[in-house]
Amino acid sequence: MQTASFFRLKRSTTLLALLSATFLAPTAWADEPRLSISGYDPVAYFTDGKPVQGKPEFEYSWHKLRWHFVSGEHRDLFTRDPNHYAPQYDGYCAMGVAETEAAQHKDTVDPEAWAIVDGKLYLAHNPYIMQIWRENAKEHVLQADRDWDVVKDLPAPEIVGPPCAASPPTAKVALRGGGHWVIVGGQVAIDEAGNVVGKGDLQAQIEQVGKNVGACLKSGGATVSDIMFTFSHVTQPLEFDKYTDLRQRYFGPLSPKSATVPVPQLARPDFLLQVEAFAKTR
């Protein structure tokens, strides 16, 4: 089994901000094939053992998608055997397809959250979810392979627009069991003008991140009371634990599925916190 180094959070978060961290990038024309895995080269995962951004000049259309490659050689490898190099489940999050039946869905991915298992490429929504997926990869693959024929017919993720930032994206995804998840892309303590709020002040950053999460939820038709769980990447986890009441105010009741992930640093040194929220709506 060959797997990726999945927890380079600082680098991954920066790429999310530059790209969109989605499998389906928006295009100018509705009838134009969409760009797969944010323009990353699918062949490079196998040949280079790492994610590599492809180039527009080396493009190939397959399965109604546009694929970019770092070279003509990589493009030729793909054209000869696309089923070998293309990510599983049409490039949607492998964990989303492997959820319990009611919660199965198509989810956006971070091209740097990846693994190759038994010669097949799998992508996940973010590095933390890839870490969870890898803990029982064989079982998740069996589940997803069994149910993909049904999940593939679900609508594609709907990217939620302003006031929520485009990158990382916030998406509304249809669940197999009915209803939707509004998945709020990782929010940091930035105000509407793009300024960092609360440098060195975790409480102030929790409040600003909470406001940003709330704005994204509202854009997707959800509220704080709809939040099912959150993933919080924090540089001061012990200090973060002291703000239970404030966290519940902005991120909903504590859930067993929620996770606090300690990290040495986020995309910028001034950021102390990044929160991703999952809310369920009808």
QUIURBEL-V604425 format. One record per residue. RES is the residue in one small letter. SS is DSSP state (H for helix, E for strand, - for the rest). PHI is phi in degrees with one decimal (none if undefined). D_CENTER is the distance of its C-alpha to the mean C-alpha in Angstrom with 2 decimals. Layout:
BEGIN
RES/SS/PHI/D_CENTER  RES/SS/PHI/D_CENTER
END
This chain:
BEGIN
m/-/none/23.18  q/E/-105.6/21.35  t/E/-131.7/18.08  a/-/-95.7/15.92  s/-/-78.8/16.09  f/-/-100.7/12.71  f/-/-124.5/13.14  r/-/-93.8/13.94  l/H/-61.3/12.18  k/H/-60.1/14.42  r/H/-66.5/13.98  s/H/-63.1/10.22  t/H/-64.8/10.15  t/H/-63.5/12.96  l/H/-65.9/11.47  l/H/-59.8/8.60  a/H/-69.8/11.69  l/H/-83.2/13.64  l/-/-100.4/11.63  s/-/-154.4/9.03  a/-/56.6/6.01  t/-/-123.8/6.65  f/-/-72.1/9.02  l/-/-107.2/11.46  a/E/-83.7/12.64  p/-/-65.6/15.42  t/-/-126.5/18.92  a/-/-72.1/22.28  w/-/-121.7/23.98  a/-/-62.4/23.03  d/-/-93.3/24.83  e/-/-81.6/23.38  p/-/-54.7/21.22  r/E/-83.8/17.59  l/E/-79.6/16.07  s/H/-82.1/14.09  i/H/33.3/11.09  s/H/55.0/11.67  g/H/84.4/15.12  y/E/-75.4/14.65  d/-/-83.4/17.63  p/-/-66.7/17.12  v/-/-70.7/20.57  a/H/-62.3/19.95  y/H/-58.5/17.87  f/H/-87.7/21.20  t/H/-84.9/23.76  d/-/-102.1/22.43  g/-/69.3/20.33  k/-/-162.5/17.50  p/-/-72.5/15.02  v/-/-137.1/17.26  q/E/-68.2/16.93  g/-/-79.9/19.26  k/E/-121.5/22.06  p/E/-58.2/22.98  e/E/-70.8/26.48  f/E/-113.5/25.41  e/E/-119.1/23.90  y/E/-147.1/24.32  s/E/-100.4/23.72  w/E/-155.6/22.97  h/-/55.7/21.91  k/-/60.0/21.85  l/E/-133.6/19.19  r/E/-100.1/19.85  w/E/-116.5/19.14  h/E/-108.0/19.81  f/E/-136.0/21.52  v/-/-79.4/23.02  s/-/-156.9/26.47  g/H/-64.7/28.72  e/H/-63.0/29.10  h/H/-65.0/25.44  r/H/-62.3/25.62  d/H/-65.5/28.77  l/H/-60.3/27.30  f/H/-67.0/24.58  t/H/-63.6/27.17  r/H/-75.1/29.39  d/-/-153.0/26.91  p/H/-62.5/23.61  n/H/-65.6/23.02  h/H/-75.9/23.09  y/H/-93.5/20.56  a/-/-68.1/18.05  p/-/-64.6/14.92  q/-/-67.5/15.59  y/H/59.0/14.91  d/H/55.9/14.87  g/H/84.2/11.66  y/-/-80.3/9.59  c/-/-57.5/7.77  a/H/-63.1/10.98  m/H/-72.1/10.72  g/H/-61.7/10.40  v/H/-73.1/13.51  a/-/-94.2/15.18  e/-/-63.5/15.18  t/-/-58.5/18.67  e/H/-51.6/20.20  a/H/-65.7/19.99  a/H/-100.2/16.26  q/-/-63.5/15.18  h/-/-163.2/12.96  k/-/-94.8/11.07  d/-/-127.0/7.34  t/-/-68.3/5.22  v/-/-133.3/4.15  d/E/-99.2/4.83  p/E/-57.2/8.57  e/E/-92.9/9.67  a/E/-101.7/8.28  w/E/-145.5/11.16  a/E/-157.5/14.49  i/E/-111.1/17.68  v/E/-125.1/19.65  d/-/51.5/23.09  g/-/78.4/22.61  k/E/-121.8/19.48  l/E/-93.6/16.06  y/E/-125.8/12.97  l/E/-120.2/9.28  a/E/-134.5/6.51  h/-/-60.8/2.98  n/-/-157.1/4.30  p/H/-60.6/8.09  y/H/-66.0/9.44  i/H/-66.8/8.43  m/H/-62.4/9.73  q/H/-60.9/12.69  i/H/-63.4/13.40  w/H/-60.3/13.26  r/H/-66.3/15.61  e/H/-63.4/18.09  n/-/-137.0/19.14  a/H/-57.4/17.88  k/H/-59.9/21.12  e/H/-66.5/21.13  h/H/-64.9/17.56  v/H/-64.2/18.51  l/H/-60.5/21.72  q/H/-63.3/20.19  a/H/-67.0/17.67  d/H/-60.4/20.46  r/H/-68.6/22.80  d/H/-105.5/20.83  w/H/-61.3/19.03  d/H/-59.3/22.18  v/H/-89.4/21.65  v/H/-63.1/17.88  k/-/-62.4/18.05  d/-/-88.4/20.27  l/-/-70.4/17.93  p/-/-61.5/16.98  a/-/-68.9/14.00  p/-/-56.6/11.33  e/E/-102.7/13.25  i/E/-73.1/11.91  v/E/-85.7/13.70  g/-/-91.8/15.95  p/-/-54.2/18.25  p/-/-81.4/18.92  c/-/-75.9/15.20  a/-/-62.1/14.16  a/-/-74.2/12.61  s/-/-142.8/10.47  p/-/-68.8/8.03  p/-/-77.7/8.08  t/E/-107.5/9.11  a/E/-130.5/9.47  k/E/-109.8/12.25  v/E/-121.2/12.17  a/E/-80.6/15.48  l/-/-97.8/16.31  r/-/-59.4/18.89  g/-/-84.7/21.13  g/-/104.1/21.22  g/-/79.7/19.70  h/E/-139.8/16.17  w/E/-106.0/13.25  v/E/-98.6/12.37  i/E/-103.2/8.91  v/E/-82.0/9.56  g/E/-59.4/7.28  g/E/-46.8/8.82  q/E/-103.8/12.46  v/-/-122.1/15.29  a/-/-83.8/19.04  i/E/-123.2/19.76  d/-/-86.8/22.25  e/-/-62.5/22.72  a/-/-86.7/24.61  g/-/87.6/21.93  n/-/-89.3/23.96  v/E/-72.0/22.86  v/-/-105.0/24.29  g/-/72.1/25.94  k/-/-59.1/26.18  g/-/75.9/27.15  d/-/-122.0/27.13  l/H/-63.6/24.47  q/H/-60.2/25.89  a/H/-63.0/25.68  q/H/-72.4/22.06  i/H/-59.5/21.22  e/H/-64.3/23.11  q/H/-68.7/21.47  v/H/-60.8/17.89  g/H/-60.5/19.18  k/H/-63.7/20.61  n/H/-66.9/17.47  v/H/-60.9/15.54  g/H/-60.6/18.62  a/H/-64.3/18.72  c/H/-67.5/15.25  l/H/-59.1/16.28  k/H/-60.4/19.55  s/H/-62.8/18.17  g/-/-92.9/16.39  g/-/81.4/19.63  a/-/-128.0/18.88  t/-/-133.0/20.45  v/H/-58.5/20.14  s/H/-65.9/22.21  d/H/-87.2/19.58  i/E/-65.2/17.03  m/E/-92.6/16.77  f/E/-165.0/14.98  t/E/-137.1/13.12  f/E/-117.2/11.61  s/E/-116.0/13.82  h/E/-96.0/13.96  v/E/-132.7/17.61  t/-/-90.3/20.29  q/-/-130.3/23.07  p/H/-60.9/22.20  l/H/-66.5/25.87  e/H/-67.4/26.35  f/H/-60.7/23.23  d/-/-64.7/24.78  k/-/-75.7/27.81  y/-/-104.4/26.19  t/H/-58.9/25.79  d/H/-63.3/27.41  l/H/-65.4/25.52  r/H/-64.8/22.16  q/H/-67.6/23.24  r/H/-63.5/24.43  y/H/-97.2/21.14  f/H/-121.7/18.58  g/-/83.5/20.79  p/-/-58.4/22.70  l/-/-63.8/21.64  s/-/-123.9/20.11  p/-/-58.8/20.44  k/-/-84.5/16.80  s/-/-70.4/15.87  a/E/-141.7/15.53  t/E/-105.0/16.76  v/E/-110.2/15.58  p/E/-69.2/18.26  v/-/-136.7/17.52  p/-/-69.2/20.36  q/-/-163.5/18.87  l/-/-97.0/15.95  a/-/-59.6/15.56  r/-/-129.1/19.06  p/-/-58.3/21.86  d/-/-75.0/22.56  f/-/-80.8/19.31  l/-/-104.3/19.97  l/E/-153.7/17.04  q/E/-140.0/13.40  v/E/-123.9/12.40  e/E/-115.5/9.50  a/E/-119.8/11.42  f/E/-121.6/11.57  a/E/-116.2/14.76  k/E/-108.6/16.77  t/E/-130.7/19.16  r/-/-79.3/21.70
END
